[in-house]
Amino acid sequence: MSDSTAIRPFTFEFSDADLDDLRARVRATRFPEKETVDDQSQGTQLATLRALAAYWGTEYDWRRIEAKLKSYPHFVTEIDGLDIHFIHVRSRHANALPVIVTHGWPGSVVEQIKIIDPLTDPTAHGGHASDAFDVVIPSMPGYGFSGKPTAKGWGPERIARAWGELMKRLGYTKYVAQGGDWGAVVTDAMGVQEPEGLVGIHTNMPKVIPPAIELAIIAGNPLPDGTVLADDEQKRAVEQLDFVYRHVYYAYMMASRPQSLAAHADSPVGLAAFLLDHDAKSLALISRAFDGVREGLSRDDVLDNVTLFWLTNTAVSAARLYAENTTPFFGVRGVKLPTAVSVFPDELYQAPRSWTEEAYPNLIHYNQLPEGGHFAAWEQPELFVGELRTGFRSLR
């Protein structure tokens, strides 16, 4: 392997001065006035931001999650001219199944940190040795510790090709892939590309919407003539996607004007306000966390991720992924590989079984979970790990 393609150990360090500067900026935040409504329809509410800043600027301890991150092996390798960072943990169990797990926006490797130990060491976490995985968790280009593209072209399909190359360099001749949010887009792209060694995928944000229906929803038009929604699940999915596309203005902003988000590189609380407002149910969950209610995500969970965005100055570079995308988010991609699908009740939409079976003709697992939302691995790690164990069992 040449020097440019070698896999190199990776370390990171943020100084006390970096953290002191962050706290000072948080404490110096100039807040806006209170929203003029009594709900979250205008975005992240002032009370949530004040509670977040009060904790972030005084009690929050970055060194805790930093130590957790450092307890795992980190590496970097140059792929297609860009340094790609990844965590790589090999299981001590024989015949572990390698899996590459991809985060989304506004995520990072922090989003998957809770699933590493249960996947790699199942006998210590309620599983069997036969459930073991080797785990690879890359930082997407422009996110976390990966390089920031300096030219256009790093869309989901190119990232998918890079992931195939990464697994090849790691010596894996048989592996599976998993993703949610953008990670689901990348994982579906891998499923279409079928890189050597990939034997199946798992997604918790499946791409099952008939393209004509999704395009009509995006445009705000009636469904195409002759469209028949066969059951209540399909009707609910259409209603949910209609709501999503009418409330994802952050995505339109990042897709069209990412560089205008420069204030997020200067104000940590401004950055947090934007990152928290991904979707209505996630924002409500996070807001409750800062009200003292623990439901899957804690205050520390949320700030671990936001702080990594801040310390790596990746708000704008991560946003550019939206500008690189050329296809709708939820439409059928044409994956033929074996596919496992997990449907969480608070996801952006619940994929109907009927459409899922059509979208993934080699569907090997479909399950509707009792709880959990968009950030499933982060919010409900036990359920999520169970889904990967079950969903991939037939591919071992």
C-alpha positions as a LaTeX table, in Angstrom:
\begin{tabular}{lrrr}
\hline
Residue & $x$ (\AA) & $y$ (\AA) & $z$ (\AA) \\
\hline
Met1 & 0.00 & 0.00 & 0.00 \\
Ser2 & 1.46 & 3.38 & $-1.00$ \\
Asp3 & 2.00 & 6.16 & 1.51 \\
Ser4 & $-0.95$ & 8.11 & 0.12 \\
Thr5 & $-3.33$ & 5.20 & 0.62 \\
Ala6 & $-1.87$ & 3.84 & 3.86 \\
Ile7 & $-4.09$ & 3.43 & 6.90 \\
Arg8 & $-2.58$ & 5.63 & 9.58 \\
Pro9 & $-3.35$ & 5.85 & 13.30 \\
Phe10 & $-5.21$ & 9.04 & 14.15 \\
Thr11 & $-5.17$ & 11.05 & 17.36 \\
Phe12 & $-6.87$ & 14.28 & 18.30 \\
Glu13 & $-6.49$ & 16.82 & 21.05 \\
Phe14 & $-8.38$ & 19.97 & 21.96 \\
Ser15 & $-6.64$ & 22.34 & 24.32 \\
Asp16 & $-7.96$ & 23.90 & 27.50 \\
Ala17 & $-7.77$ & 27.19 & 25.62 \\
Asp18 & $-10.17$ & 25.81 & 22.99 \\
Leu19 & $-12.66$ & 24.85 & 25.70 \\
Asp20 & $-12.21$ & 28.10 & 27.61 \\
Asp21 & $-12.94$ & 30.03 & 24.42 \\
Leu22 & $-16.06$ & 27.94 & 23.83 \\
Arg23 & $-17.39$ & 28.57 & 27.33 \\
Ala24 & $-16.66$ & 32.28 & 27.07 \\
Arg25 & $-18.54$ & 32.50 & 23.78 \\
Val26 & $-21.48$ & 30.58 & 25.23 \\
Arg27 & $-21.65$ & 32.85 & 28.27 \\
Ala28 & $-21.44$ & 35.93 & 26.04 \\
Thr29 & $-24.34$ & 34.84 & 23.82 \\
Arg30 & $-26.69$ & 37.61 & 22.72 \\
Phe31 & $-30.06$ & 35.89 & 22.67 \\
Pro32 & $-33.02$ & 36.88 & 20.51 \\
Glu33 & $-36.38$ & 37.73 & 21.98 \\
Lys34 & $-38.83$ & 34.99 & 22.83 \\
Glu35 & $-40.76$ & 33.43 & 19.97 \\
Thr36 & $-44.26$ & 34.81 & 19.39 \\
Val37 & $-45.95$ & 31.41 & 19.66 \\
Asp38 & $-46.31$ & 28.89 & 22.47 \\
Asp39 & $-44.94$ & 25.94 & 20.52 \\
Gln40 & $-41.92$ & 25.01 & 18.38 \\
Ser41 & $-43.43$ & 26.07 & 15.07 \\
Gln42 & $-40.91$ & 28.93 & 14.83 \\
Gly43 & $-37.92$ & 26.70 & 15.61 \\
Thr44 & $-35.76$ & 26.08 & 18.64 \\
Gln45 & $-37.41$ & 27.91 & 21.51 \\
Leu46 & $-35.65$ & 30.55 & 23.59 \\
Ala47 & $-36.19$ & 28.65 & 26.84 \\
Thr48 & $-34.40$ & 25.61 & 25.40 \\
Leu49 & $-31.49$ & 27.73 & 24.21 \\
Arg50 & $-31.14$ & 29.47 & 27.56 \\
Ala51 & $-31.18$ & 26.15 & 29.41 \\
Leu52 & $-28.65$ & 24.71 & 26.96 \\
Ala53 & $-26.33$ & 27.70 & 27.31 \\
Ala54 & $-26.57$ & 27.70 & 31.10 \\
Tyr55 & $-25.42$ & 24.07 & 31.21 \\
Trp56 & $-22.92$ & 24.28 & 28.34 \\
Gly57 & $-21.18$ & 27.35 & 29.72 \\
Thr58 & $-20.72$ & 26.02 & 33.25 \\
Glu59 & $-21.25$ & 22.32 & 34.03 \\
Tyr60 & $-20.82$ & 20.46 & 30.74 \\
Asp61 & $-17.61$ & 18.39 & 30.57 \\
Trp62 & $-16.25$ & 17.72 & 27.08 \\
Arg63 & $-13.36$ & 15.69 & 28.49 \\
Arg64 & $-15.80$ & 12.91 & 29.44 \\
Ile65 & $-16.87$ & 12.15 & 25.85 \\
Glu66 & $-13.36$ & 12.89 & 24.61 \\
Ala67 & $-12.04$ & 10.11 & 26.86 \\
Lys68 & $-14.76$ & 7.75 & 25.61 \\
Leu69 & $-13.91$ & 8.51 & 21.99 \\
Lys70 & $-10.21$ & 8.03 & 22.66 \\
Ser71 & $-10.85$ & 4.61 & 24.17 \\
Tyr72 & $-11.48$ & 3.32 & 20.63 \\
Pro73 & $-8.92$ & 2.98 & 17.83 \\
His74 & $-9.05$ & 5.86 & 15.34 \\
Phe75 & $-7.50$ & 5.85 & 11.89 \\
Val76 & $-7.30$ & 7.96 & 8.76 \\
Thr77 & $-6.62$ & 7.08 & 5.13 \\
Glu78 & $-6.63$ & 9.11 & 1.94 \\
Ile79 & $-9.34$ & 8.07 & $-0.51$ \\
Asp80 & $-9.88$ & 9.89 & $-3.80$ \\
Gly81 & $-7.69$ & 12.75 & $-2.62$ \\
Leu82 & $-9.40$ & 13.27 & 0.75 \\
Asp83 & $-8.46$ & 12.13 & 4.24 \\
Ile84 & $-11.19$ & 9.91 & 5.65 \\
His85 & $-11.30$ & 9.39 & 9.42 \\
Phe86 & $-12.86$ & 6.29 & 10.93 \\
Ile87 & $-13.18$ & 4.34 & 14.15 \\
His88 & $-12.36$ & 0.66 & 13.70 \\
Val89 & $-13.00$ & $-1.86$ & 16.47 \\
Arg90 & $-12.39$ & $-5.55$ & 15.83 \\
Ser91 & $-14.32$ & $-8.05$ & 17.92 \\
Arg92 & $-12.45$ & $-10.57$ & 20.03 \\
His93 & $-14.90$ & $-13.22$ & 18.85 \\
Ala94 & $-14.08$ & $-15.40$ & 15.87 \\
Asn95 & $-16.04$ & $-14.99$ & 12.64 \\
Ala96 & $-17.35$ & $-11.54$ & 13.53 \\
Leu97 & $-19.28$ & $-9.93$ & 10.68 \\
Pro98 & $-17.78$ & $-6.60$ & 9.59 \\
Val99 & $-20.24$ & $-3.70$ & 9.38 \\
Ile100 & $-19.66$ & $-0.13$ & 8.21 \\
Val101 & $-22.05$ & 2.27 & 9.95 \\
Thr102 & $-22.66$ & 5.74 & 8.54 \\
His103 & $-24.01$ & 8.73 & 10.45 \\
Gly104 & $-26.13$ & 11.56 & 9.09 \\
Trp105 & $-26.72$ & 15.30 & 9.64 \\
Pro106 & $-26.55$ & 16.81 & 12.17 \\
Gly107 & $-24.62$ & 13.80 & 13.36 \\
Ser108 & $-21.09$ & 12.53 & 13.78 \\
Val109 & $-19.36$ & 9.43 & 15.08 \\
Val110 & $-20.74$ & 10.48 & 18.47 \\
Glu111 & $-24.14$ & 9.35 & 17.17 \\
Gln112 & $-22.96$ & 5.70 & 17.06 \\
Ile113 & $-20.73$ & 5.60 & 20.12 \\
Lys114 & $-23.26$ & 3.68 & 22.24 \\
Ile115 & $-23.51$ & 0.74 & 19.83 \\
Ile116 & $-19.80$ & $-0.10$ & 19.50 \\
Asp117 & $-19.38$ & $-2.21$ & 22.64 \\
Pro118 & $-22.64$ & $-4.21$ & 22.27 \\
Leu119 & $-21.86$ & $-4.99$ & 18.63 \\
Thr120 & $-18.22$ & $-5.96$ & 19.13 \\
Asp121 & $-18.62$ & $-7.66$ & 22.53 \\
Pro122 & $-22.10$ & $-9.18$ & 22.47 \\
Thr123 & $-21.53$ & $-11.69$ & 25.27 \\
Ala124 & $-21.08$ & $-8.77$ & 27.67 \\
His125 & $-24.28$ & $-7.11$ & 26.41 \\
Gly126 & $-27.00$ & $-9.73$ & 26.32 \\
Gly127 & $-26.00$ & $-11.46$ & 23.10 \\
His128 & $-24.09$ & $-14.48$ & 21.91 \\
Ala129 & $-20.64$ & $-14.79$ & 20.40 \\
Ser130 & $-22.31$ & $-15.58$ & 17.09 \\
Asp131 & $-23.78$ & $-12.04$ & 17.14 \\
Ala132 & $-20.37$ & $-10.35$ & 17.01 \\
Phe133 & $-19.46$ & $-7.60$ & 14.56 \\
Asp134 & $-16.28$ & $-5.82$ & 13.60 \\
Val135 & $-17.35$ & $-2.17$ & 13.53 \\
Val136 & $-16.16$ & 0.56 & 11.17 \\
Ile137 & $-17.60$ & 4.06 & 11.73 \\
Pro138 & $-16.31$ & 6.72 & 9.33 \\
Ser139 & $-16.74$ & 10.45 & 9.59 \\
Met140 & $-18.34$ & 11.65 & 6.38 \\
Pro141 & $-16.37$ & 14.16 & 4.27 \\
Gly142 & $-16.66$ & 17.59 & 5.87 \\
Tyr143 & $-17.78$ & 16.12 & 9.20 \\
Gly144 & $-15.85$ & 15.56 & 12.41 \\
Phe145 & $-12.26$ & 14.50 & 11.84 \\
Ser146 & $-12.47$ & 13.74 & 8.11 \\
Gly147 & $-11.06$ & 16.10 & 5.55 \\
Lys148 & $-13.14$ & 18.97 & 4.18 \\
Pro149 & $-13.62$ & 18.87 & 0.41 \\
Thr150 & $-12.17$ & 21.91 & $-1.33$ \\
Ala151 & $-14.10$ & 21.36 & $-4.57$ \\
Lys152 & $-17.54$ & 20.13 & $-5.52$ \\
Gly153 & $-18.27$ & 16.49 & $-6.16$ \\
Trp154 & $-18.46$ & 14.73 & $-2.80$ \\
Gly155 & $-22.08$ & 13.60 & $-2.95$ \\
Pro156 & $-23.60$ & 10.40 & $-1.54$ \\
Glu157 & $-22.60$ & 8.22 & $-4.52$ \\
Arg158 & $-18.94$ & 9.25 & $-4.28$ \\
Ile159 & $-18.98$ & 8.69 & $-0.53$ \\
Ala160 & $-20.46$ & 5.24 & $-1.11$ \\
Arg161 & $-17.62$ & 4.39 & $-3.50$ \\
Ala162 & $-15.12$ & 5.64 & $-0.92$ \\
Trp163 & $-16.67$ & 3.38 & 1.72 \\
Gly164 & $-16.29$ & 0.39 & $-0.58$ \\
Glu165 & $-12.63$ & 1.29 & $-1.05$ \\
Leu166 & $-12.20$ & 1.73 & 2.71 \\
Met167 & $-13.54$ & $-1.76$ & 3.47 \\
Lys168 & $-11.33$ & $-3.19$ & 0.74 \\
Arg169 & $-8.25$ & $-1.54$ & 2.28 \\
Leu170 & $-9.19$ & $-2.99$ & 5.65 \\
Gly171 & $-9.01$ & $-6.42$ & 4.06 \\
Tyr172 & $-12.69$ & $-7.32$ & 4.35 \\
Thr173 & $-13.92$ & $-9.68$ & 1.65 \\
Lys174 & $-17.40$ & $-9.98$ & 3.16 \\
Tyr175 & $-19.21$ & $-7.23$ & 5.04 \\
Val176 & $-22.51$ & $-5.41$ & 5.53 \\
Ala177 & $-23.44$ & $-1.72$ & 5.68 \\
Gln178 & $-25.82$ & 0.30 & 7.85 \\
Gly179 & $-27.05$ & 3.87 & 7.82 \\
Gly180 & $-29.64$ & 6.38 & 8.93 \\
Asp181 & $-30.37$ & 9.90 & 7.64 \\
Trp182 & $-27.57$ & 10.75 & 5.14 \\
Gly183 & $-26.02$ & 7.46 & 6.20 \\
Ala184 & $-29.11$ & 5.74 & 4.81 \\
Val185 & $-28.68$ & 7.57 & 1.49 \\
Val186 & $-25.02$ & 6.51 & 1.34 \\
Thr187 & $-25.85$ & 2.94 & 2.36 \\
Asp188 & $-28.56$ & 2.65 & $-0.32$ \\
Ala189 & $-26.03$ & 3.97 & $-2.83$ \\
Met190 & $-23.65$ & 1.21 & $-1.74$ \\
Gly191 & $-26.50$ & $-1.25$ & $-2.21$ \\
Val192 & $-26.93$ & $-0.05$ & $-5.79$ \\
Gln193 & $-23.19$ & 0.01 & $-6.55$ \\
Glu194 & $-22.63$ & $-3.43$ & $-4.98$ \\
Pro195 & $-18.91$ & $-3.03$ & $-4.19$ \\
Glu196 & $-16.98$ & $-6.27$ & $-3.94$ \\
Gly197 & $-17.58$ & $-7.89$ & $-0.56$ \\
Leu198 & $-20.83$ & $-6.13$ & 0.34 \\
Val199 & $-23.44$ & $-8.82$ & 1.00 \\
Gly200 & $-26.31$ & $-6.78$ & 2.45 \\
Ile201 & $-27.49$ & $-3.52$ & 3.99 \\
His202 & $-29.60$ & $-2.33$ & 6.92 \\
Thr203 & $-31.41$ & 0.99 & 6.99 \\
Asn204 & $-33.50$ & 2.79 & 9.58 \\
Met205 & $-34.56$ & 5.45 & 7.06 \\
Pro206 & $-35.54$ & 3.32 & 4.05 \\
Lys207 & $-36.03$ & 4.69 & 0.54 \\
Val208 & $-39.39$ & 3.28 & $-0.45$ \\
Ile209 & $-41.53$ & 6.14 & $-1.79$ \\
Pro210 & $-42.56$ & 5.76 & $-5.45$ \\
Pro211 & $-40.63$ & 8.52 & $-7.26$ \\
Ala212 & $-43.69$ & 10.14 & $-8.87$ \\
Ile213 & $-45.37$ & 10.46 & $-5.48$ \\
Glu214 & $-42.28$ & 12.00 & $-3.86$ \\
Leu215 & $-41.80$ & 14.52 & $-6.69$ \\
Ala216 & $-45.45$ & 15.59 & $-6.36$ \\
Ile217 & $-45.04$ & 16.05 & $-2.61$ \\
Ile218 & $-41.86$ & 18.09 & $-3.08$ \\
Ala219 & $-43.63$ & 20.37 & $-5.56$ \\
Gly220 & $-46.72$ & 20.66 & $-3.37$ \\
Asn221 & $-48.84$ & 19.20 & $-6.16$ \\
Pro222 & $-51.68$ & 16.66 & $-6.00$ \\
Leu223 & $-50.60$ & 13.06 & $-6.38$ \\
Pro224 & $-50.34$ & 11.92 & $-10.02$ \\
Asp225 & $-53.54$ & 10.87 & $-11.74$ \\
Gly226 & $-54.26$ & 7.23 & $-11.18$ \\
Thr227 & $-52.33$ & 7.04 & $-7.89$ \\
Val228 & $-53.95$ & 4.54 & $-5.56$ \\
Leu229 & $-52.88$ & 4.44 & $-1.92$ \\
Ala230 & $-53.62$ & 0.87 & $-1.05$ \\
Asp231 & $-53.87$ & 1.06 & 2.73 \\
Asp232 & $-53.72$ & 3.29 & 5.79 \\
Glu233 & $-49.94$ & 2.82 & 6.09 \\
Gln234 & $-49.38$ & 4.30 & 2.64 \\
Lys235 & $-51.78$ & 7.18 & 3.33 \\
Arg236 & $-50.02$ & 7.94 & 6.62 \\
Ala237 & $-46.60$ & 7.86 & 4.92 \\
Val238 & $-47.76$ & 10.39 & 2.31 \\
Glu239 & $-49.14$ & 12.68 & 5.01 \\
Gln240 & $-45.93$ & 12.43 & 7.00 \\
Leu241 & $-43.71$ & 13.18 & 4.02 \\
Asp242 & $-45.90$ & 16.12 & 3.06 \\
Phe243 & $-45.31$ & 17.51 & 6.56 \\
Val244 & $-41.55$ & 16.85 & 6.30 \\
Tyr245 & $-41.13$ & 18.62 & 2.98 \\
Arg246 & $-43.08$ & 21.64 & 4.25 \\
His247 & $-40.81$ & 21.96 & 7.31 \\
Val248 & $-37.26$ & 21.21 & 6.15 \\
Tyr249 & $-36.25$ & 24.73 & 5.27 \\
Tyr250 & $-32.88$ & 24.13 & 6.93 \\
Ala251 & $-32.24$ & 21.55 & 4.20 \\
Tyr252 & $-33.17$ & 23.98 & 1.44 \\
Met253 & $-30.87$ & 26.59 & 2.98 \\
Met254 & $-27.94$ & 24.18 & 3.16 \\
Ala255 & $-28.64$ & 22.88 & $-0.33$ \\
Ser256 & $-28.64$ & 26.34 & $-1.89$ \\
Arg257 & $-26.62$ & 28.71 & 0.34 \\
Pro258 & $-24.39$ & 26.74 & 2.73 \\
Gln259 & $-21.70$ & 29.41 & 2.85 \\
Ser260 & $-24.21$ & 31.91 & 4.21 \\
Leu261 & $-24.30$ & 29.87 & 7.42 \\
Ala262 & $-20.96$ & 31.39 & 8.42 \\
Ala263 & $-22.41$ & 32.64 & 11.72 \\
His264 & $-22.47$ & 29.02 & 12.90 \\
Ala265 & $-18.67$ & 29.09 & 12.87 \\
Asp266 & $-18.73$ & 32.10 & 15.20 \\
Ser267 & $-21.57$ & 31.49 & 17.67 \\
Pro268 & $-21.78$ & 28.14 & 19.47 \\
Val269 & $-25.33$ & 28.74 & 20.69 \\
Gly270 & $-26.37$ & 29.81 & 17.20 \\
Leu271 & $-24.84$ & 26.58 & 15.90 \\
Ala272 & $-26.73$ & 24.58 & 18.53 \\
Ala273 & $-30.05$ & 26.25 & 17.68 \\
Phe274 & $-29.65$ & 25.16 & 14.06 \\
Leu275 & $-28.43$ & 21.63 & 14.73 \\
Leu276 & $-31.19$ & 20.89 & 17.24 \\
Asp277 & $-33.96$ & 21.80 & 14.79 \\
His278 & $-33.71$ & 18.76 & 12.54 \\
Asp279 & $-37.30$ & 17.57 & 12.83 \\
Ala280 & $-40.25$ & 18.28 & 15.08 \\
Lys281 & $-40.15$ & 15.08 & 17.13 \\
Ser282 & $-36.38$ & 15.18 & 17.68 \\
Leu283 & $-36.52$ & 18.83 & 18.70 \\
Ala284 & $-39.29$ & 18.08 & 21.16 \\
Leu285 & $-37.26$ & 15.18 & 22.59 \\
Ile286 & $-34.14$ & 17.32 & 22.95 \\
Ser287 & $-36.09$ & 20.20 & 24.48 \\
Arg288 & $-37.47$ & 17.84 & 27.12 \\
Ala289 & $-33.91$ & 16.73 & 27.88 \\
Phe290 & $-33.01$ & 20.32 & 28.77 \\
Asp291 & $-36.16$ & 20.44 & 30.91 \\
Gly292 & $-34.75$ & 17.55 & 32.94 \\
Val293 & $-36.59$ & 14.68 & 31.23 \\
Arg294 & $-34.43$ & 11.74 & 30.05 \\
Glu295 & $-35.98$ & 9.91 & 27.09 \\
Gly296 & $-33.20$ & 8.33 & 25.10 \\
Leu297 & $-31.05$ & 11.45 & 24.82 \\
Ser298 & $-29.53$ & 13.42 & 27.69 \\
Arg299 & $-28.20$ & 16.97 & 27.77 \\
Asp300 & $-24.70$ & 15.54 & 27.57 \\
Asp301 & $-25.57$ & 13.43 & 24.51 \\
Val302 & $-26.79$ & 16.50 & 22.67 \\
Leu303 & $-23.87$ & 18.70 & 23.64 \\
Asp304 & $-21.29$ & 16.00 & 22.91 \\
Asn305 & $-22.34$ & 16.15 & 19.27 \\
Val306 & $-22.72$ & 19.93 & 19.05 \\
Thr307 & $-19.36$ & 20.45 & 20.76 \\
Leu308 & $-17.63$ & 18.18 & 18.24 \\
Phe309 & $-19.13$ & 20.27 & 15.43 \\
Trp310 & $-17.84$ & 23.40 & 17.17 \\
Leu311 & $-14.33$ & 22.17 & 17.95 \\
Thr312 & $-13.80$ & 20.83 & 14.42 \\
Asn313 & $-15.44$ & 23.91 & 12.82 \\
Thr314 & $-17.51$ & 21.71 & 10.52 \\
Ala315 & $-20.89$ & 23.48 & 10.50 \\
Val316 & $-20.47$ & 24.84 & 6.97 \\
Ser317 & $-18.41$ & 21.99 & 5.51 \\
Ala318 & $-21.02$ & 19.48 & 6.72 \\
Ala319 & $-23.86$ & 21.58 & 5.33 \\
Arg320 & $-22.39$ & 21.37 & 1.83 \\
Leu321 & $-23.46$ & 17.73 & 1.58 \\
Tyr322 & $-26.99$ & 19.00 & 0.97 \\
Ala323 & $-25.70$ & 21.06 & $-1.95$ \\
Glu324 & $-24.02$ & 17.95 & $-3.39$ \\
Asn325 & $-27.14$ & 15.80 & $-3.40$ \\
Thr326 & $-28.94$ & 15.39 & $-6.73$ \\
Thr327 & $-31.82$ & 13.06 & $-5.88$ \\
Pro328 & $-34.89$ & 13.21 & $-3.60$ \\
Phe329 & $-34.32$ & 11.82 & $-0.13$ \\
Phe330 & $-36.92$ & 9.08 & 0.16 \\
Gly331 & $-37.49$ & 7.68 & $-3.32$ \\
Val332 & $-36.77$ & 4.10 & $-4.40$ \\
Arg333 & $-33.12$ & 3.60 & $-5.40$ \\
Gly334 & $-33.15$ & 0.12 & $-6.94$ \\
Val335 & $-31.23$ & $-1.88$ & $-4.34$ \\
Lys336 & $-31.13$ & $-5.57$ & $-5.19$ \\
Leu337 & $-28.89$ & $-6.80$ & $-2.36$ \\
Pro338 & $-30.38$ & $-8.40$ & 0.76 \\
Thr339 & $-31.85$ & $-5.59$ & 2.84 \\
Ala340 & $-32.97$ & $-5.32$ & 6.46 \\
Val341 & $-35.32$ & $-2.49$ & 7.43 \\
Ser342 & $-36.15$ & $-1.15$ & 10.89 \\
Val343 & $-39.06$ & 1.28 & 11.21 \\
Phe344 & $-38.96$ & 3.49 & 14.30 \\
Pro345 & $-42.23$ & 5.18 & 15.29 \\
Asp346 & $-40.83$ & 8.74 & 15.56 \\
Glu347 & $-38.85$ & 8.63 & 12.32 \\
Leu348 & $-39.66$ & 11.26 & 9.68 \\
Tyr349 & $-42.06$ & 8.76 & 8.15 \\
Gln350 & $-42.97$ & 5.15 & 8.80 \\
Ala351 & $-42.19$ & 3.07 & 5.74 \\
Pro352 & $-45.17$ & 0.86 & 4.84 \\
Arg353 & $-44.37$ & $-2.82$ & 4.54 \\
Ser354 & $-46.00$ & $-2.94$ & 1.10 \\
Trp355 & $-43.80$ & $-0.21$ & $-0.35$ \\
Thr356 & $-40.75$ & $-1.60$ & 1.45 \\
Glu357 & $-41.22$ & $-4.99$ & $-0.17$ \\
Glu358 & $-41.48$ & $-3.33$ & $-3.59$ \\
Ala359 & $-38.45$ & $-1.07$ & $-3.04$ \\
Tyr360 & $-36.22$ & $-3.84$ & $-1.70$ \\
Pro361 & $-37.10$ & $-7.05$ & $-3.60$ \\
Asn362 & $-34.57$ & $-8.97$ & $-1.50$ \\
Leu363 & $-36.03$ & $-7.88$ & 1.83 \\
Ile364 & $-34.70$ & $-10.17$ & 4.59 \\
His365 & $-36.02$ & $-8.31$ & 7.64 \\
Tyr366 & $-38.75$ & $-5.76$ & 8.34 \\
Asn367 & $-39.72$ & $-4.70$ & 11.83 \\
Gln368 & $-41.72$ & $-1.86$ & 13.36 \\
Leu369 & $-40.20$ & $-0.87$ & 16.70 \\
Pro370 & $-42.16$ & 0.27 & 19.79 \\
Glu371 & $-40.10$ & 3.42 & 20.44 \\
Gly372 & $-37.32$ & 5.50 & 19.00 \\
Gly373 & $-36.95$ & 8.20 & 16.40 \\
His374 & $-34.68$ & 9.64 & 13.76 \\
Phe375 & $-31.41$ & 9.15 & 15.65 \\
Ala376 & $-32.14$ & 5.52 & 16.46 \\
Ala377 & $-28.63$ & 4.30 & 17.30 \\
Trp378 & $-28.17$ & 7.28 & 19.62 \\
Glu379 & $-31.64$ & 7.28 & 21.20 \\
Gln380 & $-32.37$ & 3.56 & 21.50 \\
Pro381 & $-29.06$ & 1.69 & 21.26 \\
Glu382 & $-30.38$ & $-1.58$ & 22.73 \\
Leu383 & $-33.24$ & $-1.79$ & 20.24 \\
Phe384 & $-30.94$ & $-0.73$ & 17.44 \\
Val385 & $-28.30$ & $-3.34$ & 18.25 \\
Gly386 & $-31.03$ & $-5.99$ & 18.41 \\
Glu387 & $-32.16$ & $-4.99$ & 14.94 \\
Leu388 & $-28.66$ & $-5.35$ & 13.49 \\
Arg389 & $-28.17$ & $-8.73$ & 15.16 \\
Thr390 & $-31.48$ & $-10.04$ & 13.87 \\
Gly391 & $-31.47$ & $-8.32$ & 10.51 \\
Phe392 & $-28.03$ & $-9.57$ & 9.46 \\
Arg393 & $-28.14$ & $-13.02$ & 11.06 \\
Ser394 & $-28.98$ & $-14.80$ & 7.80 \\
Leu395 & $-25.96$ & $-13.21$ & 6.07 \\
Arg396 & $-23.29$ & $-14.59$ & 8.39 \\
\hline
\end{tabular}
